Amino acid sequence: MSSMFSTGTGTPLYSSMWMPMSVGSYAGTCIFLIVLAVIFRFLIAFKAVLEERWIDAELNRRYVVVMRKPNTKDRIGSNSDSKIALLTENGVEEDVVVVRKHIKGTMPWNITVDGPRAAIDTAIAGILYLLMLSIMTMNVGYFLSVLGGTFLGSLVVGRYATGVVTDQTLHA
């Protein structure tokens, strides 16, 4: 592999079987890299949107506490996020307190959240490695295609990828 950029149209991409031999096939390879970079940016934005939804769902989760002990009502009822209610089931009435959960630290592990997160992270890493390998060919057209696709993807969906999860977000 050379350490200088080249402008030749016969640079193989990923294997010796994918070597553009004409200007048209070189353009098609560059378009493929642009689309791959756009997909990369879409996945990053998609993950940010999902993370925001998962945090909102966790922060808005409510729990019901049955008040069987005498001091439970005073202890939990003093919380500004709690509401005292009457729960009836099969004719039996029970005083309960509906409490909002406060997250301290990280959210608990959940397959419906962590499974898709791991799958999206794996897809992002795979596409990122493919883009890196295309740039490592030191072909100017491939390099500019990856940059152009990244720019185009950020232009289209970049506003969705700004949802940064911070400690302040979890304790709001």
For each residue, the residues with C-beta under 8 A, 3 or more apart:
1: 136 137 138
2: 6 138
3: 138
4: 138
5: 138 139 140 143
6: 2 11 138 139 140
7: 139 140 141
8: 11 139
9: 20 21 22 23 26 141
10: 19 20 21
11: 6 8 19 20 137 139 142
12: 15 16 17 18 19 137
13: 18 19 20 29 33 134 137 142
14: 18 130 133 134
15: 12 18
16: 12 19
17: 12
18: 12 13 14 15 29
19: 10 11 12 13 16
20: 9 10 11 13 25 26 28 29
21: 9 10 25
22: 9 25 26
23: 9 26 27
24: 27 28
25: 20 21 22 28 29
26: 9 20 22 23 29 30 141
27: 23 24 30 31
28: 20 24 25 31 32
29: 13 18 20 25 26 32 33 142 145
30: 26 27 33 34 141 142 144 145
31: 27 28 34 35 145
32: 28 29 35 36
33: 13 29 30 36 37 131 134 142 145 146 149
34: 30 31 37 38 145 146 148 149 152
35: 31 32 38 39 149
36: 32 33 39 40 127 130 131 134 146 149
37: 33 34 40 41 131 145 146 147 148 149 150 152 153
38: 34 35 41 42 149 152 153 156
39: 35 36 42 43 127 153
40: 36 37 43 44 124 127 128 131 149 150 153
41: 37 38 44 45 149 150 152 153 154 156 157 158 161
42: 38 39 45 46 153 156 157
43: 39 40 46 47 120 123 124 127
44: 40 41 47 48 124 161
45: 41 42 48 49 157 158 160 161
46: 42 43 49 50 120 160
47: 43 44 50 51 117 120 121 124
48: 44 45 51 52 160 161 162 163
49: 45 46 52 53 160 163
50: 46 47 53 54 116 117 120
51: 47 48 54 55 117 163 165
52: 48 49 55 56 163
53: 49 50 56 57
54: 50 51 57 58 107 113
55: 51 52 58 59 107 165 169 170
56: 52 53 59 60
57: 53 54 60 61
58: 54 55 61 101 103 107
59: 55 56 101 103 170 172
60: 56 57 100
61: 57 58 100 101
62: 98 99 100 101
63: 98 99 100 101
64: 85 87 96 97 98 99
65: 72 76 96 97 98 99
66: 94 95 96
67: 72 73 76 94 95 96 97
68: 72
69: 72
70: 73
71: 74 75
72: 65 67 68 69 75 76 97
73: 67 70 76 77 84 95 97
74: 71 77 78
75: 71 72 78
76: 65 67 72 73 79 82 97 99
77: 73 74 82 84 97
78: 74 75 82
79: 76 82 99 100
80:
81: 99 100 102
82: 76 77 78 79 97 98 99 100
83: 97 98
84: 73 77 95 96 97
85: 64 95 96 97 98
86: 93 94 95 96
87: 64 93 94 95 96
88: 91 92 93 94
89: 92 94
90:
91: 88
92: 88 89
93: 86 87 88
94: 66 67 86 87 88 89
95: 66 67 73 84 85 86 87
96: 64 65 66 67 84 85 86 87
97: 64 65 67 72 73 76 77 82 83 84 85
98: 62 63 64 65 82 83 85
99: 62 63 64 65 76 79 81 82
100: 60 61 62 63 79 81 82
101: 58 59 61 62 63
102: 81 171
103: 58 59 106 107 170 171
104: 171
105:
106: 103
107: 54 55 58 103 110 113 170
108:
109: 114
110: 107 113 114
111: 114 115
112: 115 116
113: 54 107 110 116 117
114: 109 110 111 117 118
115: 111 112 118 119
116: 50 112 113 119 120
117: 47 50 51 113 114 120 121
118: 114 115 121 122
119: 115 116 122 123
120: 43 46 47 50 116 117 123 124
121: 47 117 118 124 125
122: 118 119 125 126
123: 43 119 120 126 127
124: 40 43 44 47 120 121 127 128
125: 121 122 128 129
126: 122 123 129 130
127: 36 39 40 43 123 124 130 131
128: 40 124 125 131 132
129: 125 126 132 133
130: 14 36 126 127 133 134
131: 33 36 37 40 127 128 134 135 146
132: 128 129 135 136
133: 14 129 130 136 137
134: 13 14 33 36 130 131 137 139 142 145 146
135: 131 132 138 142 143 146
136: 1 132 133
137: 1 11 12 13 133 134 142
138: 1 2 3 4 5 6 135 143
139: 5 6 7 8 11 134 142 143
140: 5 6 7 143 144
141: 7 9 26 30 144 145
142: 11 13 29 30 33 134 135 137 139 145 146
143: 5 135 138 139 140 146 147
144: 30 140 141 147 148
145: 29 30 31 33 34 37 134 141 142 148 149
146: 33 34 36 37 131 134 135 142 143 149 150
147: 37 143 144 150 151
148: 34 37 144 145 151 152
149: 33 34 35 36 37 38 40 41 145 146 152 153
150: 37 40 41 146 147 153 154
151: 147 148 154 155
152: 34 37 38 41 148 149 155 156
153: 37 38 39 40 41 42 149 150 156 157 158
154: 41 150 151 157 158 161
155: 151 152 158
156: 38 41 42 152 153
157: 41 42 45 153 154 160 161
158: 41 45 153 154 155 161 162
159: 162
160: 45 46 48 49 157 163
161: 41 44 45 48 154 157 158
162: 48 158 159
163: 48 49 51 52 160
164: 169
165: 51 55 169 170
166: 169 170
167: 170 171
168: 171 172
169: 55 164 165 166 172
170: 55 59 103 107 165 166 167
171: 102 103 104 167 168
172: 59 168 169
